[in-house]
Amino acid sequence: MDAQSRPDSHDGGTLTVPARAGVVDVVGAYVRLTKPRVIELLLITAVPAMFLAARGLPRWQDVLVVLVGGYAAAGSANVFNNVYDRDIDEQMRRTRRRPIPRHEISGPSALVFGVALGLVALAVLGLGGNPLSGALGLAAILFYVFVYTMLLKRRTAQNIVWGGIAGCFPPLIAWTVVTGSVGWAPLVMFLIVFFWTPPHTWALAIRYREDYATVDVPMLPVVKPATAVADQIVVYSVITVVTTLALWPIGSTGWLYPVIATAGGVAFLWEAVALWRRAHRGLTDAALKPMRLFHWSNSYLALVFLALALDPLLF
């Protein structure tokens, strides 16, 4: 594949941009546009919810609906996010190698792709699942695009708190695909992801604080001192762990889930408190070691929902 270079004003070097791309390269670029690593985490919260809803193994058809429809819905929202944020993505080190800043995909082409994915999501969830599942999928897309991306992200430090609601929909959607209705258990799962999102995202924002400051995105670590951010991280982390344990009686799980949720919660809180201690010793930015909390928060959420899937198979 031939390539050409263009000046990269952010670090004085050059950024290689493909001039001609093969089919594999183009497909890969469109896949990356959907942010598959983010979607992977979302689906980890969706499929286990189906096991609890079915009180055992869910139908493979339902799992397929959630995997395909869920990926399409989240992918659609992420594509629209890429299109809208292309101006700041070009300036941030963390995002400037995404397909649109690298000119691998044009904005209009990405927009058409996002619409197509959204239609696929509605068809799969609404027809393969049920109208309620389709409506929730549409609500998740619209909330992420219009409320988080366009309204909150560049205007308030509470952007990720309320904007993160979009990421809470997968377990709710998965539950409705199996049962056709909403119950207390999926609402608690919704809240688990809601309270987990701020400490997870703020840890990443600490690492890339200068990036966000450069483009005037008011993430909490940009507008508040490290001590205040660490305080908020601990508060949300405690609430997250308590909420995971609330699912034990509400979801009527066996003993495996609360044991794993407790053990994982202790480790999660340990990392949150460790960051808090470093912040209150006067450390900032990379010295806070925020990526330790970020990576463990991923593992913690996956562990909690994995336990949720295994529990109904054993009890």
C-alpha positions in Angstrom: 0.0 0.0 0.0 1.4 3.4 -1.0 1.5 6.1 1.6 2.1 9.8 1.8 3.2 11.9 4.7 1.8 15.2 5.9 3.2 17.5 8.6 2.1 16.7 12.2 2.1 20.1 14.0 1.6 18.5 17.4 5.0 16.9 17.8 7.0 18.3 14.9 7.1 14.9 13.1 5.0 13.5 10.3 1.9 11.4 10.3 1.7 8.8 7.6 -1.6 8.8 5.7 -2.6 6.1 3.3 -2.9 7.3 -0.3 -4.4 4.1 -1.7 -5.9 1.3 0.4 -6.9 -2.2 -0.3 -10.2 -3.8 0.6 -8.8 -5.2 3.8 -7.5 -1.8 4.8 -10.8 -0.1 4.1 -12.8 -2.7 6.0 -10.4 -2.4 8.9 -10.8 1.3 9.0 -14.5 1.1 9.1 -14.3 -1.5 11.9 -12.0 0.8 13.9 -14.5 3.6 13.4 -17.0 1.6 15.5 -14.5 1.5 18.5 -14.6 -2.3 18.9 -12.7 -2.3 22.2 -15.3 -0.1 23.8 -18.1 -2.3 22.3 -16.4 -5.4 23.7 -16.8 -4.1 27.2 -20.4 -3.1 26.6 -21.3 -6.6 25.4 -19.6 -8.1 28.4 -22.3 -6.4 30.5 -25.1 -7.5 28.1 -24.7 -11.2 27.5 -24.3 -12.2 31.2 -27.6 -10.3 31.9 -29.3 -12.8 29.6 -28.1 -15.8 31.7 -29.7 -14.2 34.8 -32.9 -13.4 32.9 -33.2 -16.9 31.5 -32.1 -18.4 34.9 -29.7 -20.6 32.9 -28.6 -20.8 29.3 -30.4 -18.3 27.1 -31.5 -19.2 23.6 -28.7 -19.0 21.1 -30.9 -17.0 18.8 -31.4 -14.4 21.6 -27.6 -14.2 22.2 -27.0 -13.7 18.5 -29.6 -10.9 18.4 -27.9 -9.1 21.4 -24.4 -9.6 19.9 -25.3 -8.4 16.4 -27.9 -5.8 17.4 -25.8 -4.5 20.3 -22.7 -4.2 18.2 -24.5 -2.3 15.5 -26.2 0.1 18.0 -23.0 0.9 19.9 -21.1 1.0 16.6 -23.5 3.5 15.1 -23.3 5.8 18.1 -19.5 5.6 18.1 -19.3 6.4 14.4 -21.5 9.5 14.9 -19.2 10.4 17.7 -16.2 10.1 15.5 -17.8 12.3 12.9 -18.8 15.0 15.3 -15.5 15.0 17.2 -13.2 14.9 14.2 -12.0 18.4 14.9 -10.7 17.7 18.3 -9.7 14.1 17.5 -7.1 15.6 15.0 -5.5 17.5 17.9 -5.4 14.8 20.6 -2.5 12.4 20.8 -4.9 9.6 22.0 -7.3 10.0 19.1 -5.5 11.5 16.1 -4.8 8.1 14.6 -8.4 7.3 14.3 -9.7 6.7 10.7 -11.2 10.1 10.1 -8.2 12.2 11.3 -5.9 10.0 9.2 -8.2 10.6 6.2 -8.8 6.9 5.7 -12.5 7.6 5.7 -14.3 10.8 4.9 -16.9 12.4 7.2 -19.8 12.0 4.8 -18.9 8.3 4.2 -18.7 7.7 7.9 -22.0 9.4 8.4 -23.7 7.1 5.9 -22.0 4.1 7.6 -23.3 5.3 11.0 -26.9 5.6 9.7 -26.7 2.1 8.1 -25.5 0.6 11.4 -28.3 2.3 13.3 -30.9 0.8 10.9 -29.3 -2.6 11.2 -29.5 -2.3 15.0 -33.1 -1.3 15.0 -34.0 -4.1 12.6 -32.1 -6.8 14.6 -33.2 -5.7 18.0 -36.8 -4.7 17.0 -37.6 -7.7 14.8 -35.2 -10.4 16.1 -35.9 -9.3 19.7 -39.0 -7.2 20.3 -40.2 -3.6 19.9 -39.1 -2.7 23.5 -35.5 -3.9 22.8 -35.5 -1.9 19.5 -36.7 1.2 21.3 -34.1 0.9 24.0 -31.4 0.5 21.3 -32.6 3.6 19.6 -32.7 5.5 22.9 -29.1 4.5 23.6 -27.9 5.7 20.2 -29.7 9.0 20.4 -28.6 9.7 24.0 -25.0 9.1 23.2 -25.0 11.2 20.1 -27.2 14.1 21.1 -27.0 14.3 24.9 -23.4 13.2 25.5 -21.4 14.0 22.3 -23.2 17.1 21.2 -24.6 18.6 24.4 -22.5 17.6 27.4 -19.0 16.6 26.4 -17.7 20.1 25.6 -19.8 22.0 28.1 -19.6 20.5 31.6 -17.3 18.5 33.8 -20.3 16.3 34.6 -20.2 15.2 30.9 -19.2 11.6 31.6 -21.5 11.2 34.7 -24.7 11.8 32.8 -23.5 11.1 29.3 -22.3 7.7 30.5 -26.0 6.7 30.8 -25.8 5.6 27.1 -23.3 2.9 28.1 -25.7 1.5 30.7 -28.3 0.3 28.2 -26.7 -3.0 27.1 -27.8 -5.2 30.1 -31.2 -3.5 30.0 -31.6 -4.3 26.3 -30.3 -7.9 26.8 -32.8 -8.5 29.5 -35.7 -7.3 27.4 -34.7 -9.6 24.5 -35.1 -12.6 26.8 -38.1 -11.5 28.8 -39.8 -8.8 26.8 -40.1 -6.6 29.8 -38.0 -4.6 32.3 -37.4 -5.7 35.9 -35.6 -4.6 39.0 -32.6 -6.8 38.4 -31.6 -5.2 35.0 -32.2 -1.7 36.5 -29.7 -2.5 39.2 -27.3 -3.7 36.4 -27.9 -0.4 34.7 -26.9 1.4 37.9 -23.8 -0.7 38.3 -22.5 0.5 35.0 -23.7 4.1 35.7 -21.7 4.4 39.0 -18.7 2.5 37.6 -18.3 4.8 34.5 -17.0 8.0 36.3 -14.1 6.4 38.2 -13.2 4.3 35.1 -13.3 7.3 32.7 -11.7 9.9 35.1 -8.8 7.6 35.6 -8.2 7.6 31.8 -8.8 11.4 31.8 -6.1 11.9 34.4 -3.7 10.1 32.1 -4.7 12.3 29.1 -5.5 15.5 31.1 -3.3 17.7 28.9 -4.9 16.2 25.8 -8.4 17.2 27.0 -7.1 20.6 28.1 -5.6 21.3 24.7 -9.0 21.0 23.0 -11.0 22.6 25.9 -13.0 19.5 26.8 -13.8 20.1 30.5 -13.2 16.6 31.9 -13.1 16.7 35.7 -9.3 16.3 35.9 -9.0 19.3 33.7 -11.1 21.7 35.8 -10.5 20.3 39.3 -7.3 19.5 41.3 -6.2 15.9 41.6 -7.4 15.7 45.2 -10.9 16.7 44.2 -10.9 14.2 41.4 -9.6 11.4 43.6 -12.3 12.2 46.2 -15.0 11.8 43.6 -13.4 8.6 42.3 -13.5 7.0 45.8 -17.1 8.0 46.3 -18.3 6.6 43.0 -16.2 3.4 43.5 -17.8 2.8 46.9 -21.3 3.3 45.5 -20.4 0.9 42.6 -19.4 -1.9 44.9 -22.5 -1.4 47.1 -24.7 -1.5 44.0 -23.1 -4.7 42.8 -23.9 -6.4 46.2 -27.5 -5.1 46.0 -28.0 -7.3 43.0 -27.5 -10.4 45.2 -30.9 -10.2 46.9 -32.7 -8.3 44.1 -31.5 -10.7 41.4 -31.9 -13.7 43.7 -28.5 -15.1 42.8 -26.6 -17.9 44.5 -23.5 -17.6 46.6 -21.0 -17.4 43.8 -22.0 -14.0 42.6 -21.7 -12.1 46.0 -18.4 -13.9 46.8 -16.8 -12.8 43.5 -18.4 -9.4 43.5 -17.1 -8.8 47.0 -13.5 -10.0 46.2 -13.4 -7.9 43.0 -14.9 -4.9 44.8 -12.3 -5.0 47.5 -9.5 -5.0 44.8 -11.3 -2.2 43.0 -11.6 0.0 46.1 -7.9 -0.8 47.0 -6.8 0.8 43.7 -9.2 3.7 44.1 -8.0 4.4 47.6 -4.3 4.0 46.5 -4.9 6.7 43.8 -6.6 8.9 46.5 -3.6 8.6 48.8 -1.2 9.5 46.0 -3.3 12.5 45.2 -3.4 13.7 48.8 0.4 13.4 49.0 0.6 16.0 46.3 1.2 13.8 43.3 -0.4 14.7 40.0 -0.9 13.3 36.4 1.2 10.3 35.6 2.6 10.1 39.1 -0.9 9.2 40.3 -0.6 6.0 38.3 -4.2 6.3 37.0 -3.9 3.6 34.4 -3.7 1.0 37.2 -7.2 1.9 38.3 -8.4 2.2 34.7 -7.2 -1.3 33.7 -8.4 -2.9 36.9 -11.8 -1.2 36.5 -12.2 -3.0 33.2 -11.3 -6.4 34.8 -13.5 -5.7 37.7 -16.6 -5.0 35.6 -15.9 -8.1 33.5 -15.4 -10.2 36.6 -18.7 -9.1 38.2 -20.7 -9.8 35.1 -19.0 -13.1 34.4 -20.0 -14.2 37.9 -23.5 -13.1 37.1 -23.5 -15.4 34.1 -22.0 -18.4 35.9 -24.2 -18.2 39.0 -27.5 -19.3 37.3 -25.7 -22.2 35.8 -24.6 -23.5 39.2 -27.7 -22.7 41.4 
